[in-house]
Structure formats: structure tokens, C-alpha cells
């Protein structure tokens, strides 16, 4: 399922150009029942503070649960998230209490004055998950160049996370 994260983001409703000079996050949260059937799919991005939106049909299909069954009456929430941290401060990767980390990948990025990614390197990986969102996928993103046209390359970290938790519904 994590391999589909990049496809899900591509299927997201068109979002504004991503900011290269401010912190932001983007996430897709999928809820599946005890039979592995998707019950809901929510998409959020901090750059558009209008709250969660229901995933469109293409995005919801791209993060299909894969038929994994769980405990009777249990619902599982799986969240796929990107956290962008400009400068040299890496996002701490904190999760909410009860969430279990399934995978984490950190990329170090530099940007040219036009907002294009000049270099990208995966600097850390945690967990058994293989993320399809990699440096090639990041280079296809559109980033808004910072105002002022500073000719020095800017740097940032992109943290990609997958985490989840289960809830027993009475």
C-alpha cells in the first residue's frame, strides 16, 4: 500500500504550488474495517487550511487496503504524510499517542533560485516499508520560488511517514 502513496498524491485535487520557504505538511488518512474494506479516505494539506476533504475516487482507489483482515469490530487508520522543513531543522517526526510508525524516509533537498530541486539525497530510512515517493518523484513537484530571488541554493528536509493505529468499535 505504501508504494501507492505517490500515486495517491498525484491523484489529489490540484493543490497550489508547494512552498519552498515555509514548513508545511500533507497527509492522506484511510480507514479500513475488520474485513480490509476501505471505509473512508481523507486528504489534508496545511497550505490550504480548509480542513480535511474526502479523497476523490482516483485517490481513494490508489490507496486500496489490499484485503487485509483484522480483529472483528476493529477499524484501522493508516496515514501517509509528507512533512516539509525548510532550512537545516529536521522535523522531529513526532506521532500522536497510540500511532505506530510503519515507515519513515527523510530526504535532503536543495533548491535553485527558481524553486526547482537542484539536488536530492535520501539521508535516513526507518521501517520495512518501501516508499515509491523518492527523489525522482520529488523533482516532479512544483515548488514556489522564494520572494527576492536569492541566488544561493536553499535547503530543506522532506520527511515521508506512514503510520497507523487500530480502534475497537463496540
VOBA-1610 file (N, C-alpha, C; in pm, whole numbers, padded with zeros to 5 digits, always signed):
BEGIN
Unk+00082-00118+00000Unk+00000+00000+00000Unk+00087+00126+00000Unk+00198+00126+00070Unk+00282+00245+00075Unk+00340+00279-00061Unk+00357+00179-00144Unk+00410+00206-00277Unk+00314+00293-00356Unk+00188+00296-00315Unk+00089+00374-00387Unk+00079+00518-00337Unk+00154+00554-00234Unk+00146+00688-00177Unk+00171+00797-00280Unk+00271+00783-00362Unk+00300+00884-00465Unk+00186+00894-00564Unk+00127+00780-00601Unk+00013+00782-00693Unk-00106+00851-00630Unk-00126+00831-00500Unk-00237+00895-00431Unk-00218+01046-00429Unk-00097+01091-00403Unk-00071+01234-00402Unk-00090+01294-00540Unk-00052+01221-00642Unk-00069+01270-00778Unk-00217+01279-00814Unk-00298+01192-00755Unk-00442+01192-00782Unk-00517+01295-00700Unk-00447+01360-00606Unk-00511+01459-00520Unk-00566+01573-00604Unk-00669+01637-00550Unk-00721+01753-00619Unk-00608+01853-00635Unk-00606+01929-00744Unk-00495+02019-00768Unk-00471+02111-00649Unk-00350+02111-00599Unk-00315+02197-00487Unk-00226+02309-00538Unk-00210+02413-00458Unk-00124+02521-00502Unk+00020+02473-00513Unk+00102+02553-00579Unk+00244+02518-00585Unk+00294+02505-00442Unk+00377+02407-00418Unk+00428+02383-00283Unk+00528+02492-00247Unk+00523+02536-00125Unk+00613+02642-00078Unk+00750+02583-00049Unk+00855+02652-00090Unk+00991+02608-00063Unk+01052+02683+00055Unk+00979+02782+00110Unk+01039+02865+00214Unk+00965+02859+00348Unk+00855+02783+00357Unk+00782+02771+00484Unk+00755+02623+00512Unk+00744+02588+00641Unk+00710+02449+00674Unk+00566+02418+00632Unk+00543+02296+00587Unk+00407+02252+00555Unk+00401+02101+00567Unk+00279+02048+00569Unk+00258+01904+00571Unk+00139+01871+00481Unk+00135+01745+00441Unk+00028+01694+00356Unk+00005+01550+00397Unk-00123+01510+00411Unk-00148+01371+00451Unk-00277+01316+00394Unk-00275+01184+00380Unk-00390+01106+00337Unk-00415+01004+00449Unk-00537+01001+00500Unk-00573+00906+00606Unk-00684+00817+00555Unk-00659+00687+00562Unk-00753+00586+00514Unk-00799+00505+00634Unk-00931+00482+00643Unk-00988+00396+00748Unk-01041+00270+00681Unk-01001+00155+00734Unk-01047+00026+00681Unk-01113-00052+00795Unk-01212-00136+00758Unk-01281-00216+00859Unk-01208-00348+00882Unk-01269-00433+00966Unk-01206-00561+01002Unk-01198-00660+00886Unk-01264-00630+00775Unk-01259-00714+00655Unk-01159-00659+00553Unk-01094-00548+00586Unk-00999-00487+00494Unk-01064-00396+00392Unk-01193-00364+00411Unk-01266-00277+00317Unk-01250-00131+00359Unk-01214-00047+00262Unk-01195+00095+00289Unk-01328+00159+00327Unk-01329+00229+00440Unk-01449+00297+00488Unk-01445+00446+00460Unk-01326+00503+00462Unk-01314+00646+00433Unk-01172+00677+00389Unk-01158+00791+00323Unk-01028+00841+00278Unk-01034+00993+00287Unk-00943+01051+00365Unk-00938+01195+00385Unk-00804+01250+00339Unk-00807+01368+00276Unk-00686+01435+00229Unk-00678+01573+00295Unk-00559+01609+00345Unk-00537+01740+00406Unk-00401+01794+00364Unk-00393+01926+00352Unk-00265+01993+00330Unk-00269+02123+00411Unk-00163+02149+00484Unk-00161+02266+00571Unk-00157+02397+00492Unk-00117+02395+00367Unk-00113+02517+00285Unk-00252+02566+00247Unk-00352+02481+00260Unk-00491+02517+00232Unk-00572+02480+00356Unk-00582+02572+00453Unk-00643+02538+00582Unk-00796+02532+00580Unk-00852+02451+00492Unk-00997+02437+00486Unk-01043+02307+00549Unk-00956+02236+00616Unk-00992+02109+00678Unk-00974+01993+00582Unk-01008+01876+00632Unk-00994+01754+00553Unk-01100+01749+00444Unk-01059+01698+00329Unk-01151+01676+00218Unk-01157+01526+00191Unk-01272+01481+00148Unk-01283+01341+00109Unk-01199+01321-00016Unk-01124+01211-00018Unk-01043+01180-00135Unk-01134+01163-00255Unk-01087+01205-00371Unk-01165+01178-00491Unk-01154+01029-00523Unk-01233+00983-00617Unk-01241+00840-00650Unk-01106+00780-00689Unk-01028+00852-00771Unk-00897+00801-00814Unk-00801+00788-00697Unk-00799+00889-00610Unk-00709+00883-00495Unk-00750+00770-00402Unk-00878+00758-00373Unk-00926+00652-00284Unk-00890+00515-00339Unk-00903+00496-00469Unk-00870+00367-00531Unk-00720+00339-00524Unk-00638+00445-00528Unk-00493+00425-00530Unk-00438+00383-00394Unk-00515+00401-00288Unk-00470+00359-00155Unk-00560+00248-00101Unk-00599+00157-00190Unk-00684+00044-00151Unk-00618-00036-00040Unk-00700-00089+00049Unk-00649-00159+00168Unk-00585-00293+00137Unk-00613-00351+00026Unk-00549-00477-00011Unk-00609-00599+00055Unk-00729-00586+00114Unk-00799-00702+00167Unk-00744-00757+00296Unk-00662-00683+00368Unk-00610-00730+00496Unk-00720-00732+00600Unk-00741-00844+00664Unk-00845-00854+00765Unk-00784-00835+00903Unk-00866-00778+00993Unk-00822-00755+01130Unk-00918-00817+01229Unk-00911-00772+01353Unk-00999-00822+01458Unk-01142-00778+01432Unk-01238-00865+01467Unk-01379-00834+01446Unk-01414-00704+01518Unk-01480-00614+01447Unk-01523-00487+01505Unk-01413-00382+01514Unk-01296-00413+01460Unk-01184-00318+01468Unk-01174-00238+01339Unk-01144-00112+01354Unk-01116-00025+01240Unk-00971+00016+01249Unk-00903+00019+01137Unk-00764+00062+01133Unk-00754+00191+01053Unk-00678+00284+01107Unk-00650+00408+01035Unk-00505+00406+00992Unk-00483+00428+00864Unk-00348+00435+00809Unk-00329+00575+00754Unk-00219+00637+00789Unk-00191+00774+00744Unk-00058+00776+00672Unk-00057+00842+00556Unk+00062+00862+00475Unk+00083+01013+00475Unk+00200+01057+00518Unk+00222+01200+00538Unk+00357+01244+00485Unk+00359+01368+00432Unk+00485+01434+00397Unk+00496+01557+00484Unk+00614+01579+00540Unk+00641+01699+00620Unk+00761+01770+00559Unk+00742+01895+00523Unk+00847+01974+00459Unk+00903+02072+00561Unk+01034+02071+00579Unk+01102+02156+00677Unk+01213+02233+00608Unk+01189+02363+00575Unk+01295+02442+00510Unk+01409+02472+00608Unk+01526+02495+00553Unk+01642+02525+00636Unk+01712+02398+00681Unk+01778+02407+00795Unk+01857+02294+00843Unk+01792+02221+00959Unk+01668+02259+00998Unk+01598+02194+01107Unk+01513+02079+01054Unk+01544+01959+01093Unk+01471+01839+01054Unk+01347+01826+01141Unk+01232+01791+01081Unk+01110+01764+01156Unk+01136+01649+01252Unk+01090+01661+01376Unk+01114+01559+01477Unk+01043+01428+01453Unk+00944+01425+01363Unk+00874+01301+01331Unk+00782+01254+01442Unk+00739+01344+01530Unk+00650+01305+01639Unk+00516+01257+01587Unk+00464+01153+01650Unk+00332+01099+01617Unk+00241+01118+01737Unk+00111+01109+01712Unk+00012+01118+01819Unk+00021+00992+01905Unk-00014+01002+02035Unk-00015+00882+02119Unk-00105+00774+02057Unk-00057+00651+02057Unk-00132+00539+02002Unk-00099+00508+01857Unk-00036+00602+01786Unk+00004+00576+01648Unk+00130+00492+01646Unk+00136+00399+01551Unk+00253+00313+01534Unk+00322+00349+01403Unk+00450+00376+01410Unk+00527+00408+01291Unk+00546+00282+01207Unk+00510+00292+01079Unk+00527+00180+00986Unk+00648+00201+00895Unk+00679+00326+00868Unk+00793+00357+00783Unk+00820+00506+00782Unk+00947+00540+00762Unk+00989+00681+00759Unk+01106+00692+00664Unk+01102+00797+00581Unk+01212+00825+00488Unk+01237+00976+00492Unk+01363+01014+00502Unk+01399+01155+00507Unk+01487+01186+00388Unk+01450+01293+00315Unk+01528+01338+00200Unk+01581+01478+00228Unk+01706+01501+00190Unk+01766+01634+00198Unk+01761+01695+00059Unk+01701+01814+00048Unk+01681+01880-00080Unk+01752+02014-00084Unk+01802+02052-00202Unk+01846+02190-00224Unk+01769+02241-00345Unk+01741+02371-00343Unk+01661+02435-00448Unk+01742+02543-00517Unk+01718+02558-00647Unk+01779+02668-00720Unk+01690+02793-00701Unk+01734+02910-00748Unk+01656+03033-00727Unk+01516+03031-00789Unk+01491+02941-00883Unk+01359+02934-00947Unk+01264+02840-00873Unk+01311+02771-00770Unk+01227+02679-00694Unk+01237+02534-00738Unk+01321+02505-00836Unk+01339+02366-00880Unk+01437+02296-00787Unk+01417+02166-00769Unk+01508+02089-00685Unk+01640+02074-00759Unk+01745+02120-00697Unk+01879+02113-00755Unk+01948+01981-00720Unk+01930+01938-00594Unk+01984+01808-00553Unk+01890+01745-00450Unk+01896+01613-00443Unk+01811+01537-00351Unk+01885+01410-00312Unk+01886+01383-00181Unk+01950+01262-00130Unk+01866+01205-00017Unk+01839+01075-00020Unk+01773+01008+00093Unk+01880+00993+00200Unk+01854+01051+00318Unk+01954+01051+00425Unk+01918+00959+00542Unk+01793+00910+00544Unk+01754+00818+00651Unk+01631+00739+00609Unk+01627+00613+00653Unk+01511+00527+00632Unk+01489+00446+00759Unk+01363+00430+00796Unk+01327+00351+00913Unk+01207+00265+00876Unk+01204+00143+00924Unk+01089+00056+00900Unk+01110-00031+00778Unk+01017-00123+00759Unk+01025-00218+00649Unk+00956-00172+00522Unk+00891-00058+00528Unk+00814-00010+00414Unk+00904+00045+00305Unk+00867+00018+00181Unk+00939+00073+00066Unk+00853+00185+00009Unk+00903+00306+00015Unk+00829+00421-00036Unk+00858+00440-00184Unk+00753+00459-00261Unk+00770+00490-00402Unk+00798+00639-00420Unk+00761+00719-00319Unk+00791+00861-00324Unk+00939+00877-00292Unk+01017+00913-00393Unk+01161+00923-00379Unk+01208+01054-00440Unk+01337+01068-00462Unk+01391+01191-00518Unk+01336+01221-00658Unk+01316+01118-00739Unk+01259+01140-00873Unk+01118+01196-00862Unk+01038+01142-00771Unk+00902+01191-00751Unk+00905+01334-00698Unk+00996+01363-00606Unk+01007+01499-00551Unk+01044+01600-00660Unk+01132+01560-00751Unk+01173+01651-00859Unk+01058+01685-00954Unk+00956+01601-00959Unk+00840+01629-01045Unk+00743+01728-00981Unk+00762+01758-00854Unk+00676+01852-00782Unk+00706+01995-00826Unk+00608+02083-00811Unk+00628+02225-00840Unk+00640+02298-00707Unk+00753+02365-00687Unk+00775+02444-00567Unk+00777+02591-00605Unk+00717+02672-00521Unk+00716+02816-00545Unk+00849+02874-00497Unk+00916+02947-00587Unk+01044+03009-00554Unk+01022+03116-00447Unk+01114+03128-00353Unk+01102+03231-00251Unk+01111+03370-00311Unk+01041+03463-00251Unk+01045+03602-00298Unk+01185+03658-00281Unk+01222+03748-00365Unk+01352+03813-00354Unk+01458+03756-00446Unk+01435+03636-00500Unk+01528+03578-00596Unk+01669+03559-00543Unk+01683+03520-00417Unk+01815+03493-00360Unk+01886+03388-00445Unk+02004+03420-00501Unk+02073+03325-00589Unk+02134+03204-00517Unk+02148+03210-00385Unk+02207+03097-00312Unk+02108+02981-00306Unk+02155+02859-00326Unk+02064+02744-00316Unk+02006+02737-00175Unk+01881+02706-00166Unk+01814+02688-00037Unk+01807+02539-00009Unk+01799+02504+00117Unk+01795+02363+00154Unk+01672+02334+00239Unk+01634+02207+00242Unk+01518+02165+00319Unk+01525+02014+00339Unk+01440+01967+00430Unk+01421+01824+00451Unk+01277+01790+00418Unk+01256+01677+00352Unk+01123+01623+00327Unk+01116+01490+00399Unk+01027+01480+00497Unk+01009+01357+00572Unk+00881+01291+00525Unk+00890+01166+00483Unk+00773+01089+00439Unk+00747+00984+00547Unk+00625+00982+00597Unk+00589+00892+00707Unk+00469+00806+00669Unk+00467+00687+00723Unk+00349+00601+00720Unk+00328+00553+00862Unk+00207+00571+00913Unk+00178+00528+01049Unk+00030+00493+01060Unk-00004+00423+01165Unk-00142+00383+01181Unk-00174+00341+01321Unk-00302+00316+01344Unk-00348+00260+01470Unk-00483+00192+01450Unk-00517+00105+01542Unk-00646+00032+01536Unk-00733+00077+01650Unk-00865+00076+01626Unk-00963+00112+01728Unk-01069+00003+01730Unk-01106-00042+01848Unk-01214-00138+01861Unk-01344-00061+01872Unk-01438-00094+01785Unk-01568-00028+01786Unk-01668-00121+01854Unk-01730-00074+01960Unk-01824-00160+02036Unk-01954-00180+01963
//
